[in-house]
Amino acid sequence: MQVLQQRLIEAAGEHPTQEAGGTAELERAIVGDPGWRRFAVVTEQEFSPEGMRQIRSVCRLMSIANPMIKRGVNLRVGYVWGQGCQIVARADGKRKDRKNEQDVAAVIKAHIDDPANQRAWWGQQAREENERALATDGEVFAALFTSPKTGWVNVRTFPADEISEVICNPEDKSEPWFYRRVFEVVTHTDDGVRRPSTREILYPDVDYKPAGRKPPKYAGVDVQWDTPVVHVHVNRPKSWLRGIPDVYSVINWARAYKEFLEQWAALMRSLAKFAWRLTAEGRNREQAKAAIAAAGTSRNALGERNDVGGTAITPADANLEAIPKTGATIDADSGRPVAAMVAAGLDLPVTMLLGDPGTTGARATAETLDWPTELAMGARRNVWAAADQRILAYRIAEAVRASGGGLKGTIKRDPVTGREVVTLAGDTDTTVDIVWPELDDVDPKALIEAVAAANGTGTLPPEQVLRLLLQAFRILDVDSILDQMVDEEGNFKWPSSPMTAGMGPGQQAADLARTGADPATAGPGSMGPDGEPMPDPGTPADPNTAAIPTTEQGVSAEALARQADAEFGLFGSEPPVPDDGIPDTPAAALEDEPPTDDAGGAPPTRVLYDPARFKI
């Protein structure tokens, strides 16, 4: 530590004996600077409600008018919500080990699929709008309008400008109690006249549930207890109560980049104005002007005069030249550092923000910068997942609290924390999983191979394997497909597709063996015209030949078992081979030998099962 301090002092140009004096000078330099003092005063208190309204207005305008900020916001929306997410309740009432389990999944699905809730919160368009609200407003207020009789919850959002104050616990600023909403209500008379009026209501926080009787008013303002609010905020400094827009920090830099491009375009326009220089004296100069005027001037599509590529007529002793540009860079890429500041403020790579890797970037540079972006977007996903979990937990609690809510259980207050604890009857799990797709581009083939390897362990139920496969293919409606594949008793219904049915008795025998049934009961399938009976292969053509043991369908049980074993390796890497006098030949021994038949005199051989040839 002493060595480090010595090096820091030497780097600052101070002698060790002057350490105390140097520190005092540094403190005086910072505290005595009026700029630092003004900055400290500003950050000691939160922005005023009117100041926040102005900031949000500017951010909304810039996200529409400025192409760079608009693209940055769109990129963030695409990262977070471009692939959507899946919300699944673990308890669906179909598990065999829990006969009294309630169907929480049905309650959650009905709430999410409601058209009004889709428009306000759960739909794809609502997701994108709310993410843009975080970019331009810094916060979203989700109001949960609740029916006390049925427990039904309608989700709506309040504009941030309507929330004038966040009222917290007087002794704990991190515990919000109420959100003061001041808004305008417009009604119309029969003759179409607008009648605006202002209302003021307090909405409780979704986690604020005081014990005892709930007062109808607080601080003289009506409290709407059946409409709690979930406050989603970002970029909020510690001890502040309101969120800060994502684009607030980049507005000045985006404006600077816009001005740079405008100045660069003006410079290029001025340099392109003259393409020729004509030197003439006296009357010759006037004649040259007349000749150029007679030649005419090109015009653009709007009929305006085109001043690009003109001719400058000067006397012999006059020079027309541009300011020397030696050592100066006047191309548009000179403003790239300014654009990088915008990208940094939005947690995006500058290569993606500009839509062009540039001469020094290329694809490799863009990909190296993408990992921090994925972490930042993953953090934003977690913000939304936490808000969704709070809303869904409230929906489950209200379904238990209401007499017609659809779920049975108890709601008790924890004696230690004072919070409500919901316990569902029938040992029903209240967990709701929110599954996000990978941010990076994962090859579906690799995911499917991983699922197949996990399935090979024999520890995953078939419905979970199907869910993972559907998610690997990025199929959104996974739950409805799973519902079709499980019967009323919770048993998985294996599909019987035309492709499976047409694979012959070997496939059928293998399927029977997997389920523990006798593979010998598999049928041969129809090999002839419909309705025509199949000949009985158990009847020998030669009376001197013994009949082969067959199943009721007329197929050799031994042949079916061997085929199933060879195709799927049900009993190990090599299936059992009957002792019928035919010598066994390893598969590798026949790689370079031409096939022979019995007619050529060569004895018949059997190739042993080679697992490498039967990979799926």
Secondary structure, 3 states (H helix, E strand, C coil): CHHHHHHHHHHCCCCHHHHHHHHHHHHHHHHCCHHHHHHHHHHHCCCCHHHHHHHHHHHHHHHHHCHHHHHHHHHHHHHHHCCCCEEEECCECCCCCCCCCCEHHHHHHHHHHCHHHHHHHHCHHHHHHHHHHHHHCCEEEEEEEECCCCCCEEEEEECHHHEEEEEEECCEEEEEEEEEEEEEEEEECCCCCEEEEEEEEEEEECCCCCCCCCCCEECCEEECCCCCEEEEECCCCCCCCCCCCHHHHHHHHHHHHHHHHHHHHHHHHHHCCEEEEEECCHHHHHHHHHHHHHHCCCECCCCCECCCCEEEEECCCCCCCCCCCCCCCCCHHHHHHHHHHHHHHCCCCHHHHHCCCCCCCHHHHHHHCHHHHHHHHHHHHHHHHHHHHHHHHHHHHHHHHCCCCCCCEEEEECCCCCCEEEEECCCECCCEEEECCCCCCCCHHHHHHHHHHHHHCCCCCHHHHHHHHHHHCCCCCHHHHHHHCECCCCCECCCCCHHHHCCCHHHHHHHHHHCCCCHHHCCCCCCCCCCCCCCCCCCCCCCCCCCCCECCCCCEHHHHHHHHHHHHCCCCCCCCCCCCCCCEECHHHHCCCCCCCHHHCCCCCEECCCHHHHCC
